[in-house]
Amino acid sequence: FVLESGWWSWTLTGALSYDAPVITGLQPSFLPTTGSPDLVYIRGVNFGSFDSTVGISVGNTACAASAYATDGLVYCRVSPGVGAGLRVAVRVRDQVAVSPVAFSYLA
C-alpha cells in the first residue's frame, strides 16, 4: 500500500494478511463420470468472510462452476471426468487449500 501527497510518500508493506483456507471434508467424495448429481460440497475454514470469489478444481480440471456459500462451505459443479484418488483444490485470493480426502469418479 502506498500513500502519496505532494511532498511525502508513505509505504506500508505486509500489513494485510489472511489465514490460509483449509479443507476438512468433501460431500460426496465420489460421483458418476457424467450426469446428475454433479455438485460437490467442500467444508473447511477460511473460505472468506463475505461472498468471495473462489476457484475450485478436481484433479487438474477446473469445476464447471464454483460458488461461495459461507466461510466454511463452498461448492463445485464438477466437470465430466474419470479417475480416482483426485485431490480437490480451493483457491481463495492467492492461497490454495488441497483436500486431505480424495475424490473419485464412478464408472
Contact map, one row per residue, 1 for C-alpha under 8 A:
11100000001110000000000000000000000000000000000000000000000000000000000000000000000000000000000000000000000
11110000111100000000000000000000000000000000000000000000000000000000000000000000000000000000000000000000000
11111000111000000000000000000000000000000000000000000000000000000000000000000000000000000000000000000000000
01111111110000000000000000000000000000000000000000000000000000000000000000000000000000000000000000000000000
00111111100000000000000000000000000000000000000000000000000000000000000000000000000000000000000000000000000
00011111000000000000000000000000000000000000000000000000000000000000000000000000000000000000000000000000000
00011111100000000000000000000000000000000000000000000000000000000000000000000000000000000000000000000000000
00011111110000000000000000000000000000000000000000000000000000000000000000000000000000000000000000000000000
01111011111000000000000000000000000000000000000000000000000000000000000000000000000000000000000000000000000
01110001111100000000000000000000000000000000000000000000000000000000000000000000000000000000000000000000000
11100000111110000000000000000000000000000000000000000000000000000000000000000000000000000000000000000000000
11000000011111100000000000000000000000000000000000000000000000000000000000000000000000000000000000000000000
10000000001111100000000000000000000000000000000000000000000000000000000000000000000000000000000000000000000
00000000000111111000000000000000000000000000000000000000000000000000000000000000000000000000000000000000000
00000000000111111000000000000000000000000000000000000000000000000000000000000000000000000000000000000000000
00000000000001111100000000000000000000000000000000000000000000000000000000000000000000000000000000000000000
00000000000001111110000000000000000000000000000000000000000000000000000000000000000000000000000000000000000
00000000000000011111000000000000000000000000000000000000000000000000000000000000000000000000000000000000000
00000000000000001111100000000000000000000000010000000000000000000000000000000000000000000000000000000000000
00000000000000000111110000000000000000000000010000000000000000000000000000000000000000000000001110000000000
00000000000000000011111000000000000000000001111000000000000000000000000000000000000000000111001110000000000
00000000000000000001111100000000000000000001111000000000000000000000000000000000000000000000000011100000000
00000000000000000000111110000000000000000111100000000000000000000000000000000000000000000100000011110000000
00000000000000000000011111000000000000000111100000000000000000000000000000000000000000000000000000110000000
00000000000000000000001111100000000000000111000000000000000000000000000000000000000000000000000000111000000
00000000000000000000000111111000000000011110000000000000000000000000000000000000000000000000000000101010000
00000000000000000000000011111000000000011100000000000000000000000000000000000000000000000000000000000000000
00000000000000000000000001111110000000011000000000000000000000000000000000000000000000000000000000000000000
00000000000000000000000001111110000000010000000000000000000000000000000000000000000000000000000000001111000
00000000000000000000000000011111000000000000000000000000000000000000000000000000000000000000000000000011110
00000000000000000000000000011111100011000000000000000000000000000000000000000000000000000000000000000001110
00000000000000000000000000000111111111000000000000000000000000000000000000000000000000000000000000000000111
00000000000000000000000000000011111000000000000000000000000000000000000000000001110000000000000000000000111
00000000000000000000000000000001111101000000000000000000000000000000000000000011100000000000000000000000000
00000000000000000000000000000001111111000000000000000000000000000000000000000001000000000000000000000000000
00000000000000000000000000000001011111000000000000000000000000000000000000000000000000000000000000000000000
00000000000000000000000000000011001111100000000000000000000000000000000000000000000000000000000000000000000
00000000000000000000000000000011011111110000000000000000000000000000000000001110000000000000000000000000000
00000000000000000000000000000000000011111000000000000000000000000000000000111100000000000000000000000000000
00000000000000000000000001111000000001111100000000000000000000000000000000111100000000000000000000000000000
00000000000000000000000001110000000000111110000000000000000000000000000011110000000000000000000000000000000
00000000000000000000001111100000000000011111000000000000000000000000000011110000000000000000000000000000000
00000000000000000000001111000000000000001111100000000000000000000000000111000000000000000000000000000000000
00000000000000000000111110000000000000000111111000000000000000000000001110000000000000000000000000000000000
00000000000000000000111100000000000000000011111000000000000000000000001110000000000000000000000000000000000
00000000000000000011110000000000000000000001111110000000000000000000001100000000000000000000000000000000000
00000000000000000000110000000000000000000001111110010100000000000001011111000000000000000001000000000000000
00000000000000000000000000000000000000000000011111110000000000000000011000000000000000000001000000000000000
00000000000000000000000000000000000000000000011111110000000000000000011000000000000000000000000000000000000
00000000000000000000000000000000000000000000000111110000000000000000011000000000000000000000000000000000000
00000000000000000000000000000000000000000000000111111000000000000001110000000000000000000000000000000000000
00000000000000000000000000000000000000000000001111111100000000000001000000000000000000000001000000000000000
00000000000000000000000000000000000000000000000000111110000000000011000000000000000000000001100000000000000
00000000000000000000000000000000000000000000001000011111000000000111000001000000000000000111100000000000000
00000000000000000000000000000000000000000000000000001111100001100100000000000000000000000111000000000000000
00000000000000000000000000000000000000000000000000000111110001100100000000010000000000011110000000000000000
00000000000000000000000000000000000000000000000000000011111111100000000000000000000000011100000000000000000
00000000000000000000000000000000000000000000000000000001111111100000000000000100000001111000000000000010000
00000000000000000000000000000000000000000000000000000000111110000000000000000000000001111000000000000000000
00000000000000000000000000000000000000000000000000000000111111000000000000000000000000000000000000000000000
00000000000000000000000000000000000000000000000000000000111111100000000000000010000000000000000000000000000
00000000000000000000000000000000000000000000000000000011110111110000000000000110000000000000000000000000000
00000000000000000000000000000000000000000000000000000011110011111100000000011110000000000000000000000000000
00000000000000000000000000000000000000000000000000000000000001111100000000011110000000000000000000000000000
00000000000000000000000000000000000000000000000000000000000000111110000000011100000000000000000000000000000
00000000000000000000000000000000000000000000000000000111000000111111000001111000000000000000000000000000000
00000000000000000000000000000000000000000000000000001100000000001111100001110000000000000000000000000000000
00000000000000000000000000000000000000000000001000111100000000000111111011100000000000000000000000000000000
00000000000000000000000000000000000000000000000000100000000000000011111111100000000000000000000000000000000
00000000000000000000000000000000000000000000001111100000000000000001111111000000000000000000000000000000000
00000000000000000000000000000000000000000001111111000000000000000001111111000000000000000000000000000000000
00000000000000000000000000000000000000000011111000000000000000000000111111000000000000000000000000000000000
00000000000000000000000000000000000000001111101000000000000000000001111111100000000000000000000000000000000
00000000000000000000000000000000000000001110001000000100000000000111111111110000000000000000000000000000000
00000000000000000000000000000000000000111100000000000000000000000111100011111000000000000000000000000000000
00000000000000000000000000000000000000111100000000000001000000111110000001111100000000000000000000000000000
00000000000000000000000000000000000001110000000000000000000000111100000000111110000000000000000000000000000
00000000000000000000000000000000000001110000000000000000010001111000000000011111000000000000000000000000000
00000000000000000000000000000000010001000000000000000000000011110000000000001111100000000000000000000000000
00000000000000000000000000000000111000000000000000000000000000000000000000000111110000000000000000000000000
00000000000000000000000000000000110000000000000000000000000000000000000000000011111000000000000000000000100
00000000000000000000000000000000100000000000000000000000000000000000000000000001111100000000000000000001111
00000000000000000000000000000000000000000000000000000000000000000000000000000000111111000000000000000001110
00000000000000000000000000000000000000000000000000000000000000000000000000000000011111000000000000000111100
00000000000000000000000000000000000000000000000000000000000000000000000000000000001111100000000000000111000
00000000000000000000000000000000000000000000000000000000011000000000000000000000001111110000000000000111000
00000000000000000000000000000000000000000000000000000000011000000000000000000000000011111000000001111110000
00000000000000000000000000000000000000000000000000000001111000000000000000000000000001111100000001100110000
00000000000000000000000000000000000000000000000000000001111000000000000000000000000000111110000111100000000
00000000000000000000101000000000000000000000000000000111100000000000000000000000000000011111000111000000000
00000000000000000000100000000000000000000000000000000111000000000000000000000000000000001111111110000000000
00000000000000000000100000000000000000000000001100011110000000000000000000000000000000000111111100000000000
00000000000000000000000000000000000000000000000000001100000000000000000000000000000000000011111000000000000
00000000000000000000000000000000000000000000000000000000000000000000000000000000000000000011111100000000000
00000000000000000001100000000000000000000000000000000000000000000000000000000000000000000011111110000000000
00000000000000000001100000000000000000000000000000000000000000000000000000000000000000001111011111000000000
00000000000000000001111000000000000000000000000000000000000000000000000000000000000000001110001111100000000
00000000000000000000011000000000000000000000000000000000000000000000000000000000000000111100000111110000000
00000000000000000000011111000000000000000000000000000000000000000000000000000000000000111000000011111100000
00000000000000000000001110000000000000000000000000000000000000000000000000000000000000100000000001111100000
00000000000000000000000011001000000000000000000000000000000000000000000000000000000000100000000000111110000
00000000000000000000000000001000000000000000000000000000000000000000000000000000000111110000000000111111000
00000000000000000000000001001100000000000000000000000000010000000000000000000000000111110000000000001111100
00000000000000000000000000001110000000000000000000000000000000000000000000000000011111000000000000000111110
00000000000000000000000000000111100000000000000000000000000000000000000000000000111100000000000000000011111
00000000000000000000000000000111100000000000000000000000000000000000000000000000011000000000000000000001111
00000000000000000000000000000001100000000000000000000000000000000000000000000000010000000000000000000000111
